[in-house]
């Protein structure tokens, strides 16, 4: 038994989790008040779905960029999800400056990830129209994102077709007709996603939008690495002592 060299093995495992940096870019132009997501409007559904997405994250820094004719950071990258949810709840559509500056919003989102040291950097951009404002074209912003290794998921919300949706402006007590997203609106968004290694999605109703964020949630998970440490302790000594004791007893009995 001693020659087999018995040992005790004590093992321990250390888990290392690396989060993802995610920028959420949300369109707050006036057209997001369109009520084609009945009985809610686009902005309300978008905020609810994004809030659920945030609840499902862990160890990921998340920021929020809102845009219409301009883009600005509502919440910088943070792990304080309660603070993020609070400011998300306060987001409303804006009447001025109206428009959709997709290129500017993407560039602004990517700039917030510029100093990130994580291996995975993601922008999820949600809009209901095409780029019609800003000094930066979507293709230029996509090139910047690709250079900084930022993956961009683009989402076009609104029922497909060439119809129009009424939007009421309470400040002027006027109703505007907002065109629905068309196939032409997909081109720039699809190019952004393809150029940066992301995916383009189309969401025509509330459930469709939830499915989009569920898909992204499953694809973009934190990286988990484990390191297993094993320590061996020699256990032959008691067997050697027992053998020696038996040998001594044998000699004693002989004599």
HUVENRA-V40494 format. One record per helix or strand. SS is the DSSP state (alpha for helix, beta for strand). FROM is the first residue (numbers start at 0). TO is the last residue. If there is no record, write none. Layout:
ss;from;to
SS;FROM;TO
SS;FROM;TO
This chain:
ss;from;to
alpha;1;3
beta;6;17
beta;20;26
alpha;29;32
beta;36;36
beta;39;39
alpha;41;54
beta;60;66
beta;70;77
alpha;80;88
alpha;101;111
beta;120;126
alpha;137;146
beta;149;156
beta;163;168
beta;173;178
alpha;182;195
beta;199;202
alpha;205;218
beta;222;233
alpha;236;253
